Amino acid sequence: MSGSLRIAVLILCLFIGFETEAKAYTDPGTGALIWQMVAAGFVGAMFYFRRLRVFVSGFLKKNDDKE
């Protein structure tokens, strides 16, 4: 096992081994906010990859016209 992986596993084991009670509160809107962020990220990625696909296909078509 590499050194950095060994350190990561050790840290993970320490986090699991020294578990404490979480004193935190999440209101009911937190779940909706998380879903909204996931949906916005998905839609944003779709637009980004669509634009990238159009750019690449236009670039390839332009190069085919030159030959």
Secondary structure, DSSP 8 states (H G I E B T S, - for coil): --HHHHHHHHHHHHHHHT---------THHHHHHHHHHHHHHHHHHHHHHHHHHHHHHHHHHHHHH-
